[in-house]
Amino acid sequence: MGERITIASNDPAFATWLERFVGTVRPYSELRTAPIGAIQDETGAFAAEAACDVLLLHASFGREPDDPGCEGLAILRRLRPAPERPVIVAIAEQGNELTAIAALRSGAEDYLPRTLLSPERLDQTLKLAMQAAERRAAFARRSAAGSAPQVAAAPPGGPAALAGGTQVKGSGTGTAPPGAGAAVGAGEPVATGADGTASRTGGTGAGAPGDGSPDGGEAFVLATGTGAAFTSAIQTALRAPPEPVVPRYEVLRVLGRSASSIVYLATIADSTDNVALKVSSDEVVEGHDEAARRAREMLAREYQTIAAIDSPCVVDIYDYGVHAGREYLAMEYFPRGDLRRRMEQPLSVAAAVAYVQRIAAALQVVHEAGVVHRDLKPQNVMLRDNDDVVLIDFGLSKDLNGTIGSTRTGVLRGSPYYMCPEQAQGLPVDRRGDLYSLGIMFYEMLVRRKPFHGETAMEILQQHVGAPLPQLPAELAGFQPILERLLAKKPNDRYDTAAQLVEALAGA
C-alpha cells in the first residue's frame, strides 16, 4: 500500500473532480473521498478508521477567523489534538489572507484557495505535505529510540531556572495548583497576520510537525518508499510516545502555537497538576535574523514582567528555564478558557459591562506596576471558574520605567483587530493604547462583531488610523460617549487611566 490521501468534502461533485485532479499529479497514491463527518469520531477528533497520510480538507473558511461560517477553522481546531491526525492541506472556499494564517496556526500544513488550484500548485503542495508526514515519522522513530535528556540551565545573563517547579509569584504555595489555569499566546510581528502572529506561509512544514511535537532541528536522512512496510512504519512511529519537550514535564496536547512558541498542556512529573508549558519554536531557536533575535527575547521579557506583578489578575508563573537551547515557561492553565471562547456565546449588556470593568481593574494593576500590555485582546484574557479575569501573554509588554521591553519606533507588533492608531503607525504606546484595545473589545461584546474589517491586516490597520468611530445601535446609545472616548484617535482624547473607565461605567 502506497501513500494514502483522503479528500474530505461535503460537496460530492467537487470531491469527485478533486479526486481525478489528485490522481493526475499523484498517480501512485491510494485515494479516497469522504464527507467531513466521516473523518471525525463522536468527540469531533480525527477518527481512527479514517487513517491516512495526507488529508485534503475542503471547507468554507469565511471572511475572518471569527466568522461563524468559517467551518474549516472549526474543524481544524477540533482535529488538532488528535495524536494520529494526518498532515492536513486546507482547500478553501471563500477565505482570505486572515483565514489562511489562522488555518496555518490551527494546524494546517498548507492553505490553497479553491480558485487558485492548478496541477503544478497541487503537485508541489502534496510533495511538501508528504515530506512533512515523513519528517514526523522520522522524529517519532528518533523519539522511540530514546535520547538522554539535557539538564535545564539558565540563559547567560538571564534569570536562573527554577528548581522543582518553584512558584515565582502569585497566590499559590509552590507548584501549580490542580485545575489552575493557562497562559496561551505570543504577540508577534504583524507583517502578514491579523491575529498578531506571524505564521509559516509556504506550507513547507518547517519547524513543528502538524501534531505540535517539535522536530528538534536535527539533520537526518530518511529512506522513503511506497510499500506496505513503509506505510506501516509511519503509522507505528506516530503512535510512539513523544520525546519529552522539557524534562519533568509530560506533554498532553498542544494548546496553541505561533511563529515564536508552542504552548502545551502538560503535567509535572510525579504530579497530576496541569500547567501551560510555553516553549520556544524551532524557528526561534535556529533563526539568525533580527526577527528571531527579538522573538528569543520575548519569553525572558514575559518572565520578568509577570514575576514582577504579584496579583491574582495576572497569570501565575511557576517555572522558567532553558533546555536544549529552548526557553520555556510553565504557567497557570485555565480549563475554562479565554474571553474569546466566552464571546462565542451571546453576552448580555450587563455581562459585557462587567467584563470590561474587571479587565479595566486588571489593567489598572498592571499600569500601576509601570507596565503596558500592548497586545490586549480576548485571547489574552483568561477566565477563572468564578468569572474573574486574568491577563496573560506579556511578550510584547513595555516597562514604562524603560527596564523591560522594546520601544523601537517603526516596529509593528500586536494584533491588528485590537491595535490602537499610534501602534498601527509604529509609534510609542502608553497605557492609553491598552484602553483603546479594551474599547474595541467592548464594542465587540456589545454588538457581536468587530468595528473594523478588511481583507488584509494593513486594511484593518488603516481603519484604526482613519476610519470614523463606530456607532452603537440606538438601544445601546447610552454607552456611545464612553466608547468614543476609549476609541479616540488621539491618546490625549482618551481616558487617562483605567480607573477613570471603571468609574464611567459605574455611572452609565
PyMOL commands that set and color helices and strands:
alter all, ss='L'
color gray80, all
select helices_A, chain A and resi 12-25+36-39+48-50+71-79+97-105+114-116+119-145+163-165+228-238+282-286+290-308+339-343+349-368+378-380+416-418+421-424+431-447+457-466+474-486+491-493+498-506
alter helices_A, ss='H'
color red, helices_A
select strands_A, chain A and resi 4-8+30-34+54-60+87-93+110-113+249-257+261-268+274-280+317-323+326-331+371-372+381-383+389-391+398-399
alter strands_A, ss='S'
color yellow, strands_A
deselect
rebuild
show_as cartoon
